Amino acid sequence: MNNGNSGKNDQKPWALVTGASAGIGAEFCRQLANNGYRLVLVARRTEKLQALADELMQTRATQSRIITADLSKKNACEIICQQLADDNIDIEFLVNNAGYGLPGSFHVPSWQEHADFIQVMMTAVCELTWRLLPGMQKRGRGNIVNVASVAGLVSSSAGHTLYGASKSFLIRFSEALALENTQTGVKVCALCPGFTYSEFHDVNGTRKMISKLPDYLWLDAKDVVADTLKAMSADDVKTVVIPGRQYKAIVFANRHLPWLANILTKRNAKHFRVTD
Ligand SMILES: NC(=O)c1ccc[n+]([C@@H]2O[C@H](COP(=O)([O-])OP(=O)(O)OC[C@H]3O[C@@H](n4cnc5c(N)ncnc54)[C@H](OP(=O)(O)O)[C@@H]3O)[C@@H](O)[C@H]2O)c1
């Protein structure tokens, strides 16, 4: 990972963060700026991206490039990469972070909503990586973080049907990609946070329900991102990063006592999954 914090802007490497307008993505931008990167900010809400770009310039003298894009659109990744090429921007750090939850059992959302979800949560992640990876390999260095979730590692629950499945996909994708790149200088990890304070649960309408969860289950985006960047700066990168001791314990229990994890998840899912 770059650590040239004090370099001039035109010598700093570029990082691209999807879902930069809020939550974990915005925090990645702040901490990557602290680590000496310029930022390409991608999301749909231009005014939020502009506010973050202003903040990064004022507080960290960091240059940003805003790209307003809806990743549910099939040509979004191609357009983003064309804009990068037009501006001669090489991406050295890619954070595939944009995401959301789709409440309800499988037949509650329309097929179009599911198709958009699959596009944002999986297809766009793969396509952006596919388009940006060759440049990293050619330069012999790069970092890719795919923001998955602890939901991709623990037992399934009814409701939000494709969410855990999409995050399991990202974890497996990241593991394979990491193995393919052991000799290329490109580091890959799947970040698997548990419940994290952000706009996520406001956007999917579960804030009231989810706020009843015990405090110890909640993570701060600052810690989630700091843990990830620390893991990425190690020579031997852990491919699956699970921030927080409580979540490491939950994942451990799921792996070693799956029958107990299934019972507990079934019993508690009503506190964080909507099925109707
Ligand atoms: N918060 C949690 O408890 C939690 C736990 C585990 C994993 N995660 C994962 O962490 C990632 C970030 O979530 P968060 O918690 O930071 O949520 P958040 O605060 O709601 O931020 C989500 C970001 O994704 C962007 N986004 C959503 N749909 C998009 C689209 N169609 N095109 C482009 N950008 C889009 C949003 O920007 P615009 O609305 O401006 O487009 C926003 O910047 C997600 O992948 C989520 O699944 C979250």
The ligand as an SDF file (V2000), in Angstrom:
LIG
                    3D

 48 52  0  0  0  0  0  0  0  0999 V2000
  -23.7390   -1.2710    7.3950 N   0  0  0  0  0  0  0  0  0  0  0  0
  -23.6650   -2.5590    7.6510 C   0  0  0  0  0  0  0  0  0  0  0  0
  -24.1640   -3.0410    8.6980 O   0  0  0  0  0  0  0  0  0  0  0  0
  -22.9470   -3.4710    6.6990 C   0  0  0  0  0  0  0  0  0  0  0  0
  -22.5520   -4.7330    7.1600 C   0  0  0  0  0  0  0  0  0  0  0  0
  -21.8810   -5.5910    6.3050 C   0  0  0  0  0  0  0  0  0  0  0  0
  -21.5930   -5.1940    5.0170 C   0  0  0  0  0  0  0  0  0  0  0  0
  -22.0040   -3.9660    4.5780 N   0  0  0  0  0  0  0  0  0  0  0  0
  -21.6870   -3.6200    3.1800 C   0  0  0  0  0  0  0  0  0  0  0  0
  -20.9240   -2.4350    3.1790 O   0  0  0  0  0  0  0  0  0  0  0  0
  -21.0960   -1.7610    1.9400 C   0  0  0  0  0  0  0  0  0  0  0  0
  -21.3470   -0.2830    2.2140 C   0  0  0  0  0  0  0  0  0  0  0  0
  -22.5460   -0.1540    2.9340 O   0  0  0  0  0  0  0  0  0  0  0  0
  -22.7680    0.9600    4.0430 P   0  0  0  0  0  0  0  0  0  0  0  0
  -23.0550    0.2830    5.2970 O   0  0  0  0  0  0  0  0  0  0  0  0
  -21.7030    1.9890    4.0000 O   0  0  0  0  0  0  0  0  0  0  0  0
  -24.1520    1.5610    3.5100 O   0  0  0  0  0  0  0  0  0  0  0  0
  -24.5760    3.0440    3.0880 P   0  0  0  0  0  0  0  0  0  0  0  0
  -24.1590    4.0280    4.1230 O   0  0  0  0  0  0  0  0  0  0  0  0
  -26.0280    2.9450    2.7610 O   0  0  0  0  0  0  0  0  0  0  0  0
  -23.7270    3.3150    1.7590 O   0  0  0  0  0  0  0  0  0  0  0  0
  -24.0090    2.5930    0.5740 C   0  0  0  0  0  0  0  0  0  0  0  0
  -23.2800    3.2610   -0.5910 C   0  0  0  0  0  0  0  0  0  0  0  0
  -23.5690    2.5080   -1.7840 O   0  0  0  0  0  0  0  0  0  0  0  0
  -23.9670    3.4250   -2.8030 C   0  0  0  0  0  0  0  0  0  0  0  0
  -24.8800    2.7870   -3.7420 N   0  0  0  0  0  0  0  0  0  0  0  0
  -26.0180    2.0870   -3.4770 C   0  0  0  0  0  0  0  0  0  0  0  0
  -26.6200    1.7190   -4.6120 N   0  0  0  0  0  0  0  0  0  0  0  0
  -25.8480    2.1930   -5.6410 C   0  0  0  0  0  0  0  0  0  0  0  0
  -25.9580    2.1610   -7.0560 C   0  0  0  0  0  0  0  0  0  0  0  0
  -27.0110    1.5800   -7.6760 N   0  0  0  0  0  0  0  0  0  0  0  0
  -24.9940    2.7530   -7.7960 N   0  0  0  0  0  0  0  0  0  0  0  0
  -23.9410    3.3610   -7.1890 C   0  0  0  0  0  0  0  0  0  0  0  0
  -23.7770    3.4250   -5.8530 N   0  0  0  0  0  0  0  0  0  0  0  0
  -24.7380    2.8590   -5.0930 C   0  0  0  0  0  0  0  0  0  0  0  0
  -24.6270    4.5740   -2.0500 C   0  0  0  0  0  0  0  0  0  0  0  0
  -24.5190    5.7760   -2.8160 O   0  0  0  0  0  0  0  0  0  0  0  0
  -25.7120    6.5390   -3.5770 P   0  0  0  0  0  0  0  0  0  0  0  0
  -26.9860    6.2950   -2.8230 O   0  0  0  0  0  0  0  0  0  0  0  0
  -25.2660    7.9590   -3.5700 O   0  0  0  0  0  0  0  0  0  0  0  0
  -25.6880    5.9310   -4.9350 O   0  0  0  0  0  0  0  0  0  0  0  0
  -23.7370    4.6840   -0.8250 C   0  0  0  0  0  0  0  0  0  0  0  0
  -22.6090    5.4730   -1.1000 O   0  0  0  0  0  0  0  0  0  0  0  0
  -22.2310   -2.4860    1.2230 C   0  0  0  0  0  0  0  0  0  0  0  0
  -21.7110   -3.3390    0.2270 O   0  0  0  0  0  0  0  0  0  0  0  0
  -22.8990   -3.2990    2.3200 C   0  0  0  0  0  0  0  0  0  0  0  0
  -23.5220   -4.4610    1.8230 O   0  0  0  0  0  0  0  0  0  0  0  0
  -22.6610   -3.1120    5.3810 C   0  0  0  0  0  0  0  0  0  0  0  0
  1  2  1  0
  2  3  2  0
  2  4  1  0
  4  5  1  0
  4 48  2  0
  5  6  2  0
  6  7  1  0
  7  8  2  0
  8  9  1  0
  8 48  1  0
  9 10  1  0
  9 46  1  0
 10 11  1  0
 11 12  1  0
 11 44  1  0
 12 13  1  0
 13 14  1  0
 14 15  2  0
 14 16  1  0
 14 17  1  0
 17 18  1  0
 18 19  2  0
 18 20  1  0
 18 21  1  0
 21 22  1  0
 22 23  1  0
 23 24  1  0
 23 42  1  0
 24 25  1  0
 25 26  1  0
 25 36  1  0
 26 27  1  0
 26 35  1  0
 27 28  2  0
 28 29  1  0
 29 30  1  0
 29 35  2  0
 30 31  1  0
 30 32  2  0
 32 33  1  0
 33 34  2  0
 34 35  1  0
 36 37  1  0
 36 42  1  0
 37 38  1  0
 38 39  2  0
 38 40  1  0
 38 41  1  0
 42 43  1  0
 44 45  1  0
 44 46  1  0
 46 47  1  0
M  CHG  2   8   1  16  -1
M  END
$$$$
